[in-house]
């Protein structure tokens, strides 16, 4: 196995024995101790190499003396890496210089060990899953349950971790409505759940408090991914959070904190396998200016997260919170004739196609801003199922068509919220409560199939004999290509007649 996980063909390959367990934590103090000497070398090398024109013979001798004194130290540690940050820097190439292996990291879950998880990166990874339905900005319950399952699996091993949020990501995510809203909902969910005590906030990796945290806590590793958001969730092609994530990784490695990739983490009964990037002794140049070009270091965002201004004690449910958000949205900008229909939509499923992009953006942007300044310690209800775009758009279609959609049993609660949100559109009441009633149970579904292909197959007859009794009004012989457009139109016309 190569010592570098992304070596090019031009570099000589060094074969080493793969280790079955992670390096013991006793190596970390030796690296940290050497970093003090590296600081001396950085200042000395800066005078002898970077400013060679003005250096004196005494300076050169001084550098040689320091290097001679530290020769034994460097011989016993990894190769000294020089990280020179400039406009042409490839951070991926820099990261590839650090050794990376895939093995069991279960020993890092000791009682005294604390590791750090980047919540921003975890949100990006969860949003990339293919089972999300991004109709009208997705479904919050899927994202929040993903995060809960991921974090709870480490709790079973006794893992102790901190969830770090870099507040500068807020402005980057806010450039896309769905992306910014999803991040705000995820942080709100974590802030009102059992992991709220583990949340910590920093502006960026160049925040002095972040570096102080790394030195004081000395986490066993930082769990993070460097992947960008997917096109399915983010409509803006120019949004790229990978450079920011890479700066976090390089900064952690420089401070002797190992990095574990969020991707390919496999948790079994007695093991946790993951890609583990080991730190190495290194010096870096031009880091401050390079990092400042990638991060805003907006202290006002950090202050907003640490000292929220919006009290939520007056809200008793998600519905009351949405009523306040809708009221703010109506006050902040003009809305179309469809806005109230969108806001009145409760929950029931259906199709894409909605010509209210401006209204949707206004509503979700207002909700994002509201959540970011909400004091979560005053929230008395769960935010797990905060938004369900797929269900809301179905109700929107029914409201626009003046179909009876409002269940009779919640009419009183709806009127109260309707008034609180200053909405005026009337919603027809459905006395049959078809939104709540379960679908009728079908005893013999094979006797009334929408479509049926007849295939002569002894294998099918042997292992799926129940298909012999299958019946349908639309039967197609094997080899014939049906007109799917006509079939779909017939199906839609039948559903319209039923309603």
Secondary structure, 3 states (H helix, E strand, C coil): CECECCCCCCCCCCECCCCCECCCCHHHHHHHHHHHHHHHHHHHHHHHHHCCCCCCHHHHHHHHHHHHHCHHHHHCCCCCEEEECCCCCCHHHHHHCCEEEEEECHHHHCCCCCEEEEHHHHHHHHHCCCCCCCCCCCEHHHHHHHHHHHHHHHHCCCCCEEEEEECCHHHHHCCCHHHHHHHHHHHHHHHCCCCHHHEEEECCCCCHHHHHHHHHHCCCCEEECCCCCCCCCCCCCCCCCHHHHHHHHHHHHHCCCCEEECCCCEECCCCEEEEEECCCCEEEECHHHHHHCCCCCCHHHHHHHHCCCECCCCCCCHHHHHHHHHHHHHHHCCCCCCHHHHHHCCCCCCCCCCCCHHHHHHHHHHHHHHHHCECHHHCCCCCCCCCEHHHHHHHHHHHHCCCCCEEHHHHHHHHHHHHHCCCCCCCCEECCCCCCCCCCCCCCHHHCECCEEECCCHHHHHHCHHHHHCCECCEEECCCCCCHHHHHHHHHHHHHHHC
